[in-house]
C-alpha cells in the first residue's frame, strides 16, 4: 500500500497575503538612488589593468607608450569622476566610508609598493616606469574607493560633516 504525502501546492490558499516582515522592507537610506560611483570605479580599474597588461606584455623591451598613456588617462578621468560624484553625496555614512577606505588604502599601497619593487627590480626604466607607476597609483585608489563606497552606501547616514 502506497502512502502519498500532500503536496504544498495542494494546501488551501490563505485569505490574505502574509504581512511583510520589517526585515524585508528596504531601509530608507538603501532605497535611495545613488550616483554610479561603483560602476565608474570598476570601469577605471578595468581600463588601468588593461593598460598594465599591455605594457607588461611588451617587457623587457621598451613598450610603445601611446596606447598605455591613453588608457591611463581614461582610467584617471573615470576615477576623478567617481571621486567627484561620491564627494557630492549627502547625507552619507562618511565615518564608515573613511574607516573602510583608510584600511583598504593601506593594504593597496602595500600591494602597489610590492608591484613597483618588481618593476624596478626587473630594470624597467624611463617613461615606461613612470606610466606603470601612475597606473599603480590609479589602481591603489580605485579599489579602496570601490570597497568604501560599497560598504558605506548600505549604512545609515551619519552627521553631515565629513569627519
WORA-V416188 format. One record per pair of residues at least 24 apart in sequence whose ideal C-beta (glycine too) atoms are under 10 Angstrom apart, sorted by the first residue. I is the first residue (numbers start at 1). J is the second residue. If there is no record, write none. Layout:
# WORA-V416188
I_J / I_J
This chain:
# WORA-V416188
26_154 / 27_154 / 27_155 / 27_156 / 28_156 / 28_157 / 29_91 / 29_92 / 29_93 / 29_153 / 29_154 / 29_155 / 29_156 / 29_157 / 30_153 / 30_154 / 30_155 / 30_156 / 32_89 / 32_91 / 32_153 / 32_157 / 34_85 / 34_86 / 34_89 / 34_92 / 34_149 / 34_153 / 35_81 / 35_82 / 35_84 / 35_85 / 35_86 / 35_88 / 35_89 / 35_149 / 36_81 / 36_82 / 36_85 / 37_81 / 37_82 / 37_83 / 37_84 / 37_85 / 37_86 / 37_87 / 37_88 / 37_89 / 37_145 / 37_146 / 37_148 / 37_149 / 37_150 / 37_153 / 38_82 / 38_86 / 38_145 / 38_146 / 38_147 / 38_149 / 38_150 / 38_153 / 39_78 / 39_82 / 39_146 / 40_77 / 40_78 / 40_79 / 40_80 / 40_81 / 40_82 / 40_83 / 40_84 / 40_85 / 40_86 / 40_142 / 40_145 / 40_146 / 40_149 / 41_78 / 41_79 / 41_81 / 41_82 / 41_83 / 41_85 / 41_86 / 41_141 / 41_142 / 41_143 / 41_144 / 41_145 / 41_146 / 41_147 / 41_148 / 41_149 / 41_150 / 42_78 / 42_82 / 42_142 / 42_143 / 42_146 / 43_74 / 43_75 / 43_78 / 43_79 / 43_81 / 43_82 / 43_142 / 44_74 / 44_75 / 44_76 / 44_77 / 44_78 / 44_79 / 44_80 / 44_81 / 44_82 / 44_83 / 44_138 / 44_139 / 44_141 / 44_142 / 44_145 / 44_146 / 45_75 / 45_78 / 45_79 / 45_138 / 45_139 / 45_141 / 45_142 / 45_143 / 45_145 / 45_146 / 46_71 / 46_75 / 46_78 / 46_142 / 47_71 / 47_72 / 47_73 / 47_74 / 47_75 / 47_76 / 47_77 / 47_78 / 47_79 / 47_135 / 47_138 / 47_142 / 48_72 / 48_74 / 48_75 / 48_76 / 48_78 / 48_79 / 48_134 / 48_135 / 48_136 / 48_137 / 48_138 / 48_139 / 48_141 / 48_142 / 49_75 / 49_135 / 49_138 / 49_139 / 49_142 / 50_74 / 50_75 / 50_135 / 51_75 / 51_131 / 51_132 / 51_134 / 51_135 / 51_138 / 51_139 / 52_115 / 52_119 / 52_131 / 52_132 / 52_135 / 52_136 / 52_138 / 52_139 / 54_131 / 54_135 / 55_119 / 55_124 / 55_128 / 55_129 / 55_131 / 55_132 / 55_135 / 56_118 / 56_119 / 56_122 / 56_124 / 56_128 / 56_132 / 58_128 / 59_119 / 59_122 / 59_123 / 59_124 / 59_128 / 59_132 / 60_122 / 60_123 / 60_124 / 60_128 / 61_128 / 62_124 / 62_125 / 62_126 / 62_127 / 62_128 / 63_124 / 63_127 / 63_128 / 63_131 / 63_132 / 64_128 / 65_126 / 65_127 / 65_128 / 65_130 / 65_131 / 68_127 / 68_128 / 68_131 / 68_132 / 68_134 / 68_135 / 69_127 / 69_130 / 69_131 / 69_134 / 69_135 / 71_131 / 71_135 / 72_130 / 72_131 / 72_132 / 72_134 / 72_135 / 72_137 / 72_138 / 73_134 / 75_134 / 75_135 / 75_138 / 75_139 / 75_142 / 76_134 / 76_135 / 76_137 / 76_138 / 76_141 / 78_138 / 78_142 / 79_137 / 79_138 / 79_139 / 79_141 / 79_142 / 79_145 / 80_138 / 80_141 / 82_141 / 82_142 / 82_145 / 82_146 / 82_149 / 83_141 / 83_145 / 85_149 / 86_145 / 86_148 / 86_149 / 86_152 / 86_153 / 87_162 / 89_149 / 89_152 / 89_153 / 89_157 / 90_157 / 90_160 / 90_162 / 91_156 / 91_157 / 91_158 / 91_159 / 91_160 / 92_149 / 92_152 / 92_153 / 92_155 / 92_157 / 92_158 / 92_160 / 92_162 / 93_148 / 93_151 / 93_152 / 93_153 / 93_154 / 93_155 / 93_156 / 93_157 / 93_158 / 93_159 / 94_148 / 94_152 / 94_155 / 94_157 / 94_158 / 94_159 / 94_160 / 94_161 / 94_162 / 94_163 / 95_152 / 95_155 / 95_157 / 95_158 / 95_159 / 95_161 / 95_162 / 95_163 / 96_148 / 96_151 / 96_152 / 96_153 / 96_154 / 96_155 / 96_156 / 96_157 / 96_158 / 97_144 / 97_145 / 97_147 / 97_148 / 97_149 / 97_150 / 97_151 / 97_152 / 97_153 / 97_155 / 97_158 / 97_162 / 98_148 / 98_152 / 98_162 / 98_163 / 99_148 / 99_151 / 99_152 / 100_144 / 100_147 / 100_148 / 100_149 / 100_150 / 100_151 / 100_152 / 100_155 / 101_141 / 101_143 / 101_144 / 101_145 / 101_146 / 101_147 / 101_148 / 101_149 / 101_151 / 101_152 / 102_144 / 102_148 / 103_144 / 103_147 / 103_148 / 104_140 / 104_143 / 104_144 / 104_145 / 104_146 / 104_147 / 104_148 / 104_151 / 105_140 / 105_141 / 105_143 / 105_144 / 105_145 / 105_147 / 105_148 / 106_144 / 107_140 / 107_143 / 107_144 / 107_147 / 108_136 / 108_139 / 108_140 / 108_141 / 108_142 / 108_143 / 108_144 / 108_147 / 109_136 / 109_137 / 109_140 / 109_141 / 109_144 / 110_140 / 111_136 / 111_139 / 111_140 / 111_143 / 112_136 / 112_137 / 112_138 / 112_139 / 112_140 / 112_141 / 112_143 / 113_140 / 115_139 / 115_140 / 116_140
